[in-house]
């Protein structure tokens, strides 16, 4: 549970930085990293089942 809170705080810091400094390029980069992280964590548990099929 603490990890989720820290992740939320970190994302808040990034978006606060972008808002304050008008660094709009940060938004797509952070969103892409979050989506990439979600894709990696969700497909980790699927890999053993895929290997069993072949």
PyMOL commands that set and color helices and strands:
alter all, ss='L'
color gray80, all
select helices_A, chain A and resi 2-21+25-44+47-53
alter helices_A, ss='H'
color red, helices_A
deselect
rebuild
show_as cartoon
